[in-house]
Every structure is written in structure tokens, then in C-alpha cells.
Amino acid sequence: MHLLLLSDTHLPKRAKQLPAELLTELPHADIVIHAGDWVDTPTLDLLETRSRRLIGVYGNNDGPDLRARLPEVAYADLDGLRLGVVHETGPAQGREARCSTRFPDLDVLVFGHSHIPWDTTTDTGLRLLNPGSPTDRRRQPHCTYMTATVTDDGRLTDVELHRLPPRRT
């Protein structure tokens, strides 16, 4: 099962549209995961229509229309892999301990908010993934997203951070 992970698209404030490379990846994904801060509902509509399955949450910059359609935290069982998605996990310092305590029954937690790519595993075995942002790199050198694979026996493999080329203005 092929996963496409993204967060913090902030459309149309940070970009006018999703990057072409990301849109090209959509048909190859069995599941698209968006960890919040969509900002506009057309992006949610686009991903709902172009994705085989979409798992998304709202973020702190998402208004009432998005909050009415999305949960604050989403959970899914992907062939035995226990996945959670949330927008914000707090400061980097202490993140592993906080998330292990808050989400003790998960194998993987996808989060956003910081726009900083993150891939760590806690002492309890919880894998924490932040795909960064495909549209707003902030202080990062590149805009980013992630892909991963869930095997038939529920293991997460082939986690890859993709760096997008600079946007033309």
C-alpha cells in the first residue's frame, strides 16, 4: 500500500496551487494523508476527488468550513498498521515522550504544524513523521512531502522525504 504524506499546504496564501510533482504522485498513492493547515476548502475538495482514500485533519489555521468536514485527530488501521494523524504535537523538545503518552496504541503518528520534516522513533516504538510542507518551506531549504509503503503484514517501509524544486514566481 503506497502512502503520500503532506501537511501545511496553506493554499492560496503560500502558493496558488499544489506543486505539479505532488499532483503527479496522487494517482500512485493508495492513501493520501494530510496533517492539517489546508486553509482553503478547494484543496480538500481536490484531494477528495483525486485520491483513492484521503485521511486528513484540520490545523490551527483552518476555519469553520474545514473543521466541520475534518476531525482534529484521525485514526486508521492499514493492514494492521495503527496510524494516527494530528496537526500539532507541541515543541520539538519532549515530543517523543508526549506523543508516546498521548498515543500509546499507535505504530505511526503523522503530524504537521512546524513545516519541518521529522522522522524519529520513540522509546515505545511509535514512529513520528512530519512531511514538512510542499508549498511553504519557511526556514527549511526545500518544500517537501513524504511517501511510504505499508506492507501486507502491517509494517511501514520505504519512508522517503521528497524535496521539491523551487517555485517559479
N, C-alpha and C positions, 0 to 999 in steps of 0.2 A: 504494500500500500504506500503510495507516494504522497508525501505531505509538502505543502507550500505554506510557509510561515511568514507573516508580516504584521506590522503594527505601525501606529503613529503616521498614518497617511496624510492627515491634516489637509485634505482637499476641500476647497480650492485655494486655501491660504498659502500653503508652502509649495504647491505645484498646481498646474491646471489639470493634470491628468496623471494616472499611474504610468510608470515607465513602460515603454514598449517591450523590453525584455521580460518584465514581470507579467505582462498580458500574454506574451508568447508562452510562458510557463503554465498558465492556467489550464489549458486542455490536458496537460500531462499529469496534473495533480488529481488524486482521488479525493483528497480533502484539503481545503484551504482554511487556514487558521489565521484570524485577525484579532490581535490583542488590544484593540481599542484605540481611541482618538481618531475616528473616521472623520469627524467634523461635519461632513455632508451626507445626506441620505442617498444621493445618486451613486456614491461609491459602494454603499451597501447593496443597492439595487443591482449594480453592475456585477458585483461578485456573487450575489444570489443567482443571477441568471446564467452566469458563465461557469459556475463551479458545480461539480457533481455533488459535493457536500460542503457546506460552509459552517464553521464553528467560529463564532465571534462573540465579543463582549463590548460593552461601552467603556469609554475612558472619561477622564475628568474634563475634557474639552467637548464632550458630546452632549448635545442638548436634549430636550424632552422627546423629540421625534425618534431619535436613535435609542434613547433609554426605554422608550415604550416597546421597541422591537428587539432589544438585546438584553441579556442578563448582565449582572455585574461579574459573575463568575460562571463559567461553563465547564461541564464535565462530560467526558465521553469515554467509552470503552472501545478501544481499537484493537480487535483481535486479541484481547487480554491485556493490552497496554492501558493502564489507567491514566488518562490525560486530564489536565485541568488548564484553564485559560483564565487569566485575570489581567487587568491593566497595570495596576500599581502594586509594588511589593515593598516600598519604602527605600531607605538609603542602602547603598551597596554594603556598608559595614553592618554585619549581622544578618544579612539577607538569608544565608543558608539556614541558620538556626530558626529565624522567624518563619520561613516557608515550610521547613520540616515540621514545626509545631502546628502551623495553621492547616497544612495539607498532608497529614500523616498517611493517608490512604492512596496517595498518588505515586505514579512512577515518573511522570514528567509534568512540569508546570511551565507553560509558555506565558510570558509576561511582556509588557512594553513600558511605556512612560518615559524612560530615560533617553531613548534613541541610541543607546549604547549597546552594541552586541554583547551577549553574555552567554557562556556555556560552561556551567560547572555542575558538579555532582556533590550533594551534601553527604554528611557522615551517615545519614539514614538511607542513602541510595537514591534520593529524589534528584532527578536531572532538571536543572533550571536553564531555560532557553529564552533569550531575548533576541529577536531577529533584527533589532535596530529599526531604522525607518527607510523605506525606499524613496522618500520624497524630501526629507528634512534631516540632513546629516548633522546638524548643529555643530558641535566641536569635533566631530569624527572626520577622518579623511575621506570617507565614501558614504554614500547612501547604500543601504544593504537590505537583504532579505535572506531567509534560510530555506533549505529543502532538507528533507529527511525521509527515511524509509521505516515502515513498521513491518517486521517480518510476520509470517504466518503464525509464529509462536509468540507474538506479542513483544518482541524486542525492538528497541529503537536503534537504527543503524544509519550509517551514511549521512550523518548530520553535516551539512555544508553551509557555510556563510558565503553568500554571493555579493560581490561588490559591483555596484552599478557605475557605469561611466558618468562623468559629469554631464549635467543637463546643459543644453544649449539655451541661452536666454534670448 
